[in-house]
Amino acid sequence: MTSKQPYEATYTDELLADGTVYRRYSDGRQEWRSRNPGGEIQWHDDRGRSGTDVALGRKIVKRTHADGVVIYGRENGFGRTVWSDGVLTVNKSRFGGRLGAAITGVAGAALIGALVYPPDALTPDQEADLLANSATPGGGSGGDGSRGDSYSDWGGDGDDGGDFG
């Protein structure tokens, strides 16, 4: 992906009683997400789409749609993830209320020029290298399936509210 200004879609997450997450996007989309025992996120939305999100290390996310389409995301801190399809998702649920919106907005304004874009594609070997590096000491989460994502409120080790999908 080039450094063209991405389309921004904000979202908020709500943890449901059954342990799944209900995600509401600013463009009207709705998504339901659940983590499987291997740490992958299964999702489906109100538009009939579904798929799986997999963390490939601390900053790269692979989203595989049920139809086989693959896109990559790169977490950029402050709950911001840039996707290879030209979308910037911003987690607004990290901080509550007007104060949270102000903090996120100020942080976003400071960071928007410094976004780091994800790869357009990775080979299976490159994906395996990212996974291997995240499971080594100092390389990430220790391979326990709870990588830095927006599910830190459910007991993960998330560091910045990134959206992991």
Salt bridges, closest charged atoms under 4 A:
ASP13 OD1 - ARG23 NE 2.67
GLU14 OE1 - ARG24 NH2 3.81
ASP27 OD2 - ARG29 NE 3.06
GLU31 OE2 - ARG33 NH1 2.80
GLU31 OE2 - ARG63 NH2 3.57
ASP45 OD2 - ARG49 NE 2.82
ASP53 OD2 - ARG33 NH2 3.26
ASP53 OD1 - ARG63 NE 2.76
GLU127 OE1 - LYS62 NZ 3.03
ASP149 OD2 - ARG35 NH2 2.79
ASP159 OD2 - ARG58 NH2 2.90
ASP160 OD2 - LYS59 NZ 3.84
ASP163 OD2 - ARG23 NH1 3.48
